[in-house]
Amino acid sequence: MSSKDYYKILGVEKSASAEEIKKAFRKLAHKYHPDKQGGDEAKFKEVNEAFQVLGDEGKRKQYDQFGADFNQQGGFGGGMSWEDFMRATRGQGAGNGGFSGNFGGFDFGDIFGDMFGMGGNRGGRQRRGGDIQVDIELDFKEAAFGVEREIKLTKNNACDVCDGSGAEPGTRLSECGECKGQGQVRRVQQTILGAMQSVVVCPKCSGAGKFPEKKCKHCGGDGIVRSESKYTVKIPAGISSGEAIRLSGKGESAGAGAQPGDLYVRVHVRDHAGWERDQYDVHSEITITYPQAVLGDTVPVETLDGEKKIAVPEGVQPGQVIRLKGLGITRLHGSGRGDHYVHVKLDVPKKISKSVKKLIEELRNEL
């Protein structure tokens, strides 16, 4: 008998339900698919073989009774080759809108749709404008406390004359006869898997579902114009360098019947001389003299809140840290602030006068 344990391959218990088996296969198929970075074709074949058996009620009963050596028909489903199976998972030969239909106990579109952009919901994909990214630079304090910035950019916007409909003002929009106003059409194609059904954007109206009786003179019926946009962006306090703020629907317009893309504002925070950030804490250094270290003193420290006088205790040691509670960076999406940590450094002069040297020698003899 074969030593293959299909339950172990899928990482499920022998008592697992059909839905649990399908969920486990979906996760592993996405992980090991050869078209993904880091994919593993051998592992992908193995988990598919396991699912071909455990995902089919009849085959699963036979496997539970006789093991993996029972007579399987099909390999990758109905006798198809590995190449045919891979073409099926990539959606080749069934249109661009995604798979609909079931084969071998699973739905290719449901399992592989989001991997290859086919749309596992089988509802077709609405046209969507492109996303845009803009970069802004903040200084250390602006990132710590938050700030408002005005963003200006030139992009494709909905026509301000026809409001993006593509129709001349005062005229009507007529329903598309091809898709009956749905913006989507179904396509059925015969493949090695049988009849495969897909939902695609209507090629006649480009997904709008309607046609203008008279095209807008300003945009030529496209519903799009190239123009400048201005947005006021609220940068939240505590944001870190590299993080982005998403402005939904503020990206490129794609015309009538389409959803606009999003605008991403990526933040870059300039370094500040003398300060280092550690999440929501700030670190800096002070350099004190030997007498200050021995006798203690009050010294100025630059903080986010301006200059502060801090007490250096008697006998402070080099490398000792003084905590200034609540003088750090505002916590993003939280409450309160981090702390400011002051690291003490000792200034040891390289050259001293004879009188000073004599005093230090006398001090050494006293200690």
PEUR-V861330 format. One record per pair of residues at least 4 apart in sequence whose ideal C-beta (glycine too) atoms are under 8 Angstrom apart, sorted by sequence separation. I is the first residue (numbers start at 1). J is the second residue. D is the distance in Angstrom with one decimal. If there is no record, write none. Layout:
[[I	J	D] [I	J	D]]
This chain:
[[5	9	6.5] [6	10	6.5] [12	16	3.8] [16	20	4.1] [17	21	7.1] [18	22	6.3] [19	23	6.2] [20	24	6.4] [21	25	6.4] [22	26	6.3] [23	27	6.6] [24	28	6.4] [25	29	5.7] [26	30	6.5] [27	31	6.4] [28	32	6.0] [29	33	6.0] [32	36	7.9] [35	39	6.4] [40	44	6.2] [41	45	6.4] [42	46	6.5] [43	47	6.4] [44	48	6.2] [45	49	6.3] [46	50	6.6] [47	51	6.3] [48	52	6.3] [49	53	7.0] [50	54	5.9] [51	55	4.5] [52	56	6.8] [56	60	6.2] [57	61	6.7] [58	62	6.7] [59	63	6.1] [60	64	6.3] [61	65	6.4] [62	66	5.7] [63	67	6.6] [66	70	4.3] [74	78	5.0] [75	79	6.8] [76	80	5.3] [80	84	4.0] [81	85	7.0] [82	86	6.4] [83	87	6.5] [84	88	6.5] [85	89	6.6] [86	90	6.4] [88	92	7.6] [91	95	7.7] [102	106	7.0] [103	107	7.9] [106	110	7.2] [107	111	6.4] [108	112	5.6] [109	113	4.6] [112	116	5.9] [113	117	7.8] [114	118	7.9] [119	123	6.7] [138	142	4.1] [139	143	7.3] [140	144	6.3] [141	145	6.0] [142	146	7.4] [159	163	7.0] [162	166	6.0] [167	171	5.1] [176	180	7.1] [179	183	5.8] [190	194	7.3] [191	195	7.8] [202	206	7.0] [205	209	6.0] [212	216	7.0] [216	220	7.0] [219	223	5.9] [235	239	5.9] [239	243	5.3] [247	251	8.0] [254	258	3.5] [277	281	7.4] [278	282	7.7] [288	292	4.1] [289	293	7.1] [290	294	6.3] [291	295	5.6] [292	296	7.1] [302	306	7.6] [303	307	7.3] [312	316	5.4] [316	320	5.3] [331	335	6.4] [352	356	4.3] [353	357	6.9] [354	358	6.3] [355	359	6.6] [356	360	6.4] [357	361	6.4] [358	362	6.5] [359	363	6.4] [360	364	6.4] [361	365	6.7] [362	366	6.6] [363	367	6.5] [4	9	7.1] [7	12	5.6] [16	21	5.3] [31	36	7.8] [34	39	4.6] [39	44	6.7] [54	59	7.6] [55	60	7.7] [63	68	6.4] [65	70	7.7] [73	78	8.0] [74	79	5.3] [75	80	7.4] [76	81	7.1] [80	85	5.4] [87	92	4.4] [88	93	7.7] [91	96	7.5] [94	99	5.6] [102	107	5.1] [103	108	7.1] [106	111	5.8] [108	113	7.9] [113	118	4.2] [114	119	7.8] [119	124	6.6] [138	143	4.8] [142	147	4.3] [158	163	6.4] [159	164	5.6] [162	167	5.5] [167	172	7.1] [175	180	6.7] [176	181	6.1] [179	184	6.0] [190	195	5.8] [191	196	4.9] [201	206	6.7] [202	207	5.9] [205	210	6.6] [215	220	6.2] [216	221	5.8] [219	224	5.9] [253	258	7.2] [254	259	7.4] [277	282	6.2] [278	283	6.2] [288	293	5.6] [292	297	4.2] [302	307	5.7] [303	308	5.1] [331	336	5.8] [352	357	5.3] [7	13	6.8] [30	36	7.2] [33	39	5.0] [34	40	7.4] [53	59	4.7] [54	60	5.1] [73	79	7.2] [74	80	7.5] [76	82	6.1] [87	93	6.2] [88	94	7.9] [101	107	6.9] [112	118	6.9] [113	119	5.4] [114	120	5.5] [119	125	5.2] [158	164	3.2] [159	165	8.0] [162	168	6.9] [167	173	5.4] [175	181	4.3] [179	185	5.1] [189	195	7.4] [190	196	7.8] [201	207	4.3] [205	211	6.1] [215	221	3.1] [219	225	5.3] [239	245	7.8] [254	260	7.0] [276	282	7.2] [277	283	7.9] [301	307	7.1] [302	308	8.0] [330	336	7.9] [331	337	6.5] [7	14	5.3] [32	39	5.5] [34	41	4.3] [52	59	7.2] [53	60	6.2] [63	70	6.1] [91	98	6.8] [100	107	7.8] [101	108	7.8] [113	120	3.1] [159	166	7.5] [162	169	6.2] [176	183	7.7] [178	185	6.4] [188	195	5.7] [189	196	5.6] [202	209	7.3] [216	223	7.3] [218	225	6.8] [253	260	5.0] [254	261	7.6] [275	282	5.4] [276	283	4.6] [292	299	7.3] [300	307	5.2] [301	308	5.4] [330	337	5.3] [331	338	6.8] [12	20	5.7] [16	24	7.5] [31	39	7.8] [32	40	4.6] [62	70	4.5] [76	84	7.3] [77	85	6.5] [80	88	7.5] [91	99	6.1] [99	107	6.9] [101	109	7.7] [112	120	7.9] [113	121	7.6] [117	125	7.9] [161	169	6.5] [165	173	6.3] [188	196	7.2] [252	260	6.6] [269	277	8.0] [275	283	7.2] [276	284	7.4] [300	308	7.3] [301	309	7.7] [329	337	6.3] [352	360	7.4] [7	16	7.2] [12	21	5.8] [32	41	7.7] [54	63	7.1] [76	85	3.8] [99	108	4.5] [100	109	6.0] [109	118	5.6] [111	120	7.5] [113	122	7.8] [138	147	6.7] [188	197	5.1] [189	198	7.5] [212	221	5.8] [236	245	7.7] [251	260	5.6] [252	261	4.9] [275	284	5.5] [288	297	6.9] [300	309	5.9] [301	310	5.2] [328	337	5.1] [329	338	5.1] [34	44	6.0] [53	63	5.1] [99	109	3.3] [109	119	7.3] [110	120	5.0] [187	197	7.2] [188	198	8.0] [235	245	6.9] [249	259	7.6] [250	260	7.2] [251	261	2.8] [274	284	5.4] [299	309	7.2] [300	310	7.9] [312	322	7.4] [326	336	6.9] [327	337	7.1] [328	338	2.9] [10	21	6.3] [32	43	4.2] [33	44	5.7] [59	70	7.7] [88	99	8.0] [98	109	4.7] [109	120	5.5] [186	197	6.1] [187	198	5.1] [249	260	4.8] [251	262	4.7] [274	285	7.4] [288	299	6.6] [298	309	5.2] [299	310	6.3] [326	337	5.2] [328	339	4.8] [12	24	5.0] [32	44	4.1] [110	122	7.9] [186	198	7.2] [187	199	7.7] [233	245	6.2] [249	261	7.9] [250	262	6.6] [251	263	5.0] [298	310	7.1] [310	322	6.1] [327	339	6.5] [328	340	5.3] [11	24	5.6] [59	72	6.9] [99	112	7.9] [109	122	5.7] [136	149	5.8] [186	199	5.6] [187	200	5.9] [249	262	6.7] [250	263	3.8] [286	299	5.9] [298	311	5.6] [299	312	5.8] [326	339	6.6] [327	340	4.0] [10	24	4.5] [99	113	7.1] [185	199	7.4] [186	200	8.0] [233	247	7.1] [248	262	5.4] [297	311	7.9] [298	312	7.1] [310	324	6.8] [325	339	5.4] [10	25	6.0] [28	43	7.6] [29	44	6.7] [32	47	6.4] [53	68	7.5] [88	103	7.9] [98	113	5.3] [136	151	7.3] [184	199	5.3] [185	200	6.2] [247	262	6.5] [286	301	6.1] [296	311	7.1] [297	312	5.0] [324	339	6.3] [184	200	6.8] [231	247	6.3] [246	262	5.5] [247	263	4.2] [296	312	5.5] [308	324	6.8] [323	339	5.5] [324	340	4.0] [11	28	7.4] [91	108	7.4] [134	151	6.0] [184	201	6.3] [185	202	5.1] [246	263	7.4] [247	264	7.6] [284	301	6.9] [296	313	5.3] [323	340	7.6] [324	341	7.4] [10	28	6.7] [29	47	6.2] [91	109	7.7] [183	201	6.8] [184	202	6.0] [185	203	7.6] [246	264	5.6] [247	265	6.9] [284	302	7.2] [296	314	3.9] [323	341	5.8] [324	342	6.6] [28	47	4.3] [29	48	7.0] [53	72	6.9] [89	108	5.9] [99	118	6.2] [134	153	6.0] [183	202	5.5] [231	250	6.1] [245	264	7.2] [293	312	7.5] [295	314	6.0] [296	315	7.6] [308	327	7.3] [322	341	7.3] [323	342	7.8] [52	72	7.4] [88	108	5.6] [98	118	3.4] [182	202	7.3] [244	264	4.6] [245	265	4.5] [292	312	6.0] [294	314	6.9] [296	316	7.1] [321	341	5.2] [322	342	4.4] [91	112	7.4] [97	118	7.1] [98	119	4.0] [132	153	7.0] [229	250	7.4] [244	265	6.3] [282	303	7.5] [294	315	6.7] [303	324	6.5] [321	342	6.8] [25	47	6.1] [29	51	7.8] [52	74	6.9] [89	111	7.9] [90	112	7.6] [96	118	7.9] [97	119	6.6] [98	120	6.9] [100	122	4.7] [183	205	6.7] [244	266	4.4] [245	267	7.3] [282	304	6.6] [293	315	7.3] [305	327	5.9] [321	343	5.5] [322	344	6.8] [25	48	7.8] [52	75	7.6] [89	112	4.8] [99	122	7.4] [132	155	6.2] [179	202	3.8] [184	207	7.2] [243	266	7.5] [244	267	7.0] [293	316	5.3] [301	324	7.5] [304	327	6.3] [320	343	7.8] [321	344	7.2] [52	76	7.2] [98	122	5.7] [178	202	5.5] [183	207	4.3] [242	266	7.1] [243	267	5.6] [288	312	6.0] [293	317	7.7] [303	327	5.0] [304	328	7.3] [319	343	6.8] [320	344	4.8] [25	50	7.5] [52	77	6.5] [78	103	7.1] [91	116	5.6] [178	203	7.5] [179	204	7.1] [183	208	6.2] [242	267	7.2] [293	318	7.6] [304	329	7.3] [319	344	6.7] [25	51	4.1] [49	75	7.8] [77	103	5.8] [78	104	6.8] [90	116	5.7] [98	124	7.4] [176	202	6.2] [178	204	4.0] [179	205	6.5] [183	209	4.0] [241	267	6.4] [242	268	7.3] [286	312	7.8] [318	344	6.3] [319	345	7.8] [77	104	3.7] [89	116	7.8] [91	118	4.8] [97	124	5.2] [98	125	7.8] [129	156	6.7] [177	204	7.7] [178	205	6.8] [182	209	5.9] [240	267	7.6] [241	268	5.5] [317	344	7.3] [318	345	6.3] [48	76	6.5] [97	125	6.8] [176	204	5.8] [181	209	4.4] [239	267	5.5] [241	269	4.0] [274	302	6.8] [288	316	7.4] [316	344	5.6] [318	346	4.3] [22	51	7.8] [176	205	4.0] [181	210	6.5] [224	253	5.3] [240	269	7.0] [21	51	7.0] [25	55	6.7] [74	104	7.1] [179	209	6.2] [223	253	7.4] [224	254	7.4] [235	265	7.9] [239	269	7.7] [224	255	5.0] [176	208	7.2] [223	255	4.2] [231	263	7.1] [233	265	5.3] [235	267	6.6] [310	342	6.5] [312	344	7.1] [21	54	5.0] [22	55	6.4] [176	209	5.6] [222	255	5.2] [223	256	4.0] [21	55	5.9] [175	209	7.0] [176	210	6.0] [222	256	7.7] [175	210	5.9] [176	211	5.9] [174	210	6.3] [175	211	7.9] [304	340	7.3] [9	46	5.8] [10	47	6.3] [18	55	7.3] [45	82	7.3] [48	85	7.5] [173	210	4.1] [174	211	5.0] [240	277	7.8] [303	340	5.4] [9	47	6.0] [173	211	6.7] [174	212	7.8] [18	57	7.4] [173	212	5.7] [174	213	5.8] [301	340	7.9] [9	49	8.0] [10	50	5.1] [172	212	8.0] [173	213	7.2] [9	50	4.2] [10	51	6.7] [171	212	6.5] [172	213	5.2] [301	342	5.7] [12	54	7.9] [166	208	7.6] [171	213	4.9] [238	280	6.3] [6	49	7.6] [7	50	7.9] [171	214	4.2] [6	50	3.8] [10	54	6.6] [168	212	7.0] [212	256	7.8] [167	212	3.4] [282	327	7.4] [4	50	7.8] [166	212	4.8] [167	213	6.9] [168	214	4.3] [210	256	7.4] [282	328	4.9] [6	53	5.5] [7	54	7.0] [165	212	6.7] [167	214	6.5] [168	215	6.4] [169	216	7.5] [208	255	7.4] [210	257	7.1] [281	328	4.8] [282	329	6.5] [6	54	5.3] [56	104	7.0] [167	215	7.1] [168	216	5.1] [208	256	4.4] [209	257	5.8] [280	328	5.4] [281	329	7.2] [55	104	7.2] [56	105	4.6] [166	215	6.3] [167	216	6.0] [168	217	6.2] [206	255	7.2] [208	257	2.9] [280	329	4.5] [14	64	7.5] [55	105	3.6] [162	212	7.9] [166	216	5.7] [207	257	5.1] [208	258	7.4] [279	329	7.9] [280	330	7.4] [55	106	5.7] [165	216	7.5] [206	257	7.1] [207	258	6.5] [280	331	5.2] [293	344	7.8] [34	86	7.4] [52	104	5.9] [205	257	7.1] [206	258	7.8] [277	329	6.7] [280	332	7.8] [52	105	7.3] [166	219	6.7] [293	346	5.8] [51	105	7.4] [162	216	3.9] [167	221	7.7] [35	90	6.9] [51	106	6.9] [161	216	5.8] [166	221	4.4] [33	89	7.2] [161	217	7.8] [162	218	6.9] [166	222	6.1] [282	338	7.0] [284	340	7.1] [286	342	5.6] [288	344	6.4] [290	346	6.7] [6	63	6.5] [126	183	7.1] [159	216	6.0] [161	218	4.0] [162	219	6.5] [166	223	4.0] [280	337	6.7] [281	338	4.2] [282	339	7.7] [283	340	7.8] [284	341	7.6] [285	342	7.2] [286	343	7.5] [288	345	7.4] [289	346	7.8] [290	347	7.6] [160	218	7.9] [161	219	7.0] [165	223	5.9] [280	338	3.1] [281	339	5.3] [282	340	4.7] [283	341	5.0] [284	342	5.8] [285	343	4.8] [286	344	6.1] [287	345	4.6] [288	346	6.4] [289	347	5.4] [290	348	7.1] [124	183	7.7] [159	218	5.7] [164	223	4.3] [279	338	6.8] [281	340	7.2] [282	341	7.2] [284	343	7.2] [285	344	7.7] [286	345	6.9] [287	346	7.4] [288	347	6.6] [124	184	3.9] [159	219	3.9] [164	224	7.4] [281	341	6.2] [283	343	6.5] [285	345	5.5] [287	347	4.9] [123	184	7.6] [162	223	6.4] [6	68	6.7] [159	222	7.5] [4	68	4.3] [159	223	5.4] [2	67	6.2] [3	68	8.0] [158	223	6.3] [159	224	6.3] [160	225	7.0] [1	67	4.5] [2	68	3.9] [158	224	6.9] [159	225	4.9] [1	68	7.3] [2	69	5.0] [157	224	7.1] [158	225	7.8] [160	227	7.7] [1	69	5.4] [156	224	5.0] [157	225	5.9] [156	225	7.5] [157	226	7.6] [156	226	6.1] [157	227	5.0] [155	226	7.4] [154	226	6.5] [155	227	7.8] [157	229	6.1] [154	227	6.9] [127	201	6.1] [154	228	5.0] [155	229	6.2] [183	257	5.8] [124	199	3.8] [126	201	7.7] [153	228	7.1] [154	229	7.6] [123	199	6.4] [124	200	6.2] [125	201	6.7] [152	228	6.3] [153	229	6.0] [122	199	6.0] [124	201	6.3] [152	229	7.3] [152	230	5.3] [33	112	7.5] [36	115	6.9] [127	206	6.4] [151	230	6.9] [35	115	7.6] [118	198	8.0] [119	199	7.7] [127	207	4.3] [150	230	6.1] [151	231	4.7] [25	106	7.2] [30	111	8.0] [35	116	7.6] [126	207	6.2] [150	231	7.2] [151	232	7.7] [29	111	6.0] [30	112	7.9] [33	115	6.3] [150	232	5.5] [151	233	5.5] [29	112	7.1] [149	232	7.4] [150	233	7.5] [22	106	6.4] [26	110	8.0] [148	232	5.8] [149	233	5.1] [26	111	5.0] [30	115	5.9] [108	193	7.7] [148	233	6.9] [25	111	7.4] [148	234	5.5] [149	235	6.2] [97	184	7.6] [148	235	7.0] [146	234	7.2] [147	235	5.0] [146	235	5.6] [164	253	6.4] [166	255	6.8] [97	187	7.2] [103	193	4.9] [146	236	5.3] [166	256	4.4] [103	194	6.8] [146	237	3.5] [164	255	7.0] [165	256	5.3] [238	329	5.5] [95	187	4.7] [101	193	7.4] [143	235	7.5] [145	237	5.1] [146	238	7.5] [164	256	6.0] [237	329	7.7] [238	330	4.6] [240	332	7.6] [94	187	8.0] [101	194	7.2] [142	235	7.0] [144	237	6.7] [146	239	7.5] [237	330	3.7] [238	331	5.4] [239	332	6.0] [95	189	6.6] [101	195	7.0] [144	238	7.0] [238	332	3.4] [94	189	5.6] [101	196	5.4] [143	238	7.5] [158	253	4.8] [237	332	6.9] [238	333	7.7] [93	189	6.6] [100	196	7.2] [101	197	5.7] [143	239	5.5] [155	251	7.4] [156	252	4.6] [157	253	5.3] [236	332	6.0] [238	334	7.6] [94	191	6.0] [99	196	6.0] [100	197	4.0] [136	233	7.8] [138	235	6.7] [143	240	7.3] [155	252	5.5] [156	253	4.9] [236	333	7.3] [93	191	4.9] [99	197	7.7] [100	198	6.3] [143	241	7.4] [155	253	7.8] [156	254	7.6] [93	192	8.0] [99	198	6.3] [100	199	7.0] [136	235	7.9] [98	198	5.7] [95	196	8.0] [97	198	4.4] [98	199	6.5] [138	239	7.8] [94	196	4.0] [96	198	7.4] [97	199	4.6] [158	260	7.4] [88	191	7.3] [93	196	7.4] [94	197	7.9] [95	198	3.5] [97	200	3.6] [88	192	7.4] [94	198	5.2] [96	200	5.8] [97	201	7.1] [88	193	5.6] [95	200	5.4] [91	198	8.0] [84	192	5.1] [133	244	7.3] [80	192	5.5] [151	263	7.8] [80	193	7.3] [78	192	7.9] [151	265	6.4] [78	193	7.3] [77	193	7.4] [149	265	8.0] [132	250	7.9] [132	251	4.7] [131	251	4.8] [132	252	6.2] [130	251	6.1] [131	252	7.5] [129	251	5.5] [130	252	4.2] [129	252	3.8] [129	253	5.1] [130	254	7.7] [143	267	7.1] [129	254	3.9] [128	254	6.1] [143	269	4.4] [127	254	5.1] [142	269	8.0] [127	255	7.6] [129	258	6.2] [132	261	6.6] [134	263	7.1] [136	265	6.1] [138	267	5.9] [140	269	6.5] [127	257	6.7] [128	258	6.2] [129	259	6.9] [131	261	4.3] [132	262	7.7] [133	263	7.8] [134	264	7.5] [135	265	7.9] [136	266	7.4] [138	268	7.2] [139	269	7.5] [140	270	6.6] [126	257	7.8] [127	258	3.9] [128	259	4.7] [129	260	4.5] [130	261	4.8] [131	262	5.0] [132	263	5.1] [133	264	4.5] [134	265	5.7] [135	266	5.0] [136	267	6.1] [137	268	5.0] [138	269	5.2] [139	270	5.2] [140	271	7.3] [141	272	7.9] [126	258	6.8] [127	259	7.2] [128	260	7.5] [129	261	4.0] [131	263	7.4] [132	264	7.0] [133	265	7.8] [134	266	7.2] [135	267	7.9] [136	268	7.1] [137	269	7.7] [138	270	6.9] [140	272	3.8] [126	259	5.6] [128	261	6.1] [131	264	6.5] [133	266	5.8] [135	268	6.1] [137	270	6.2] [139	272	7.2] [140	275	6.2] [140	277	7.6] [145	304	7.5] [144	304	5.5] [141	304	6.1] [140	304	7.9] [144	328	8.0] [146	330	7.0] [144	329	4.4] [145	330	6.0] [143	329	7.6] [144	330	6.1]]
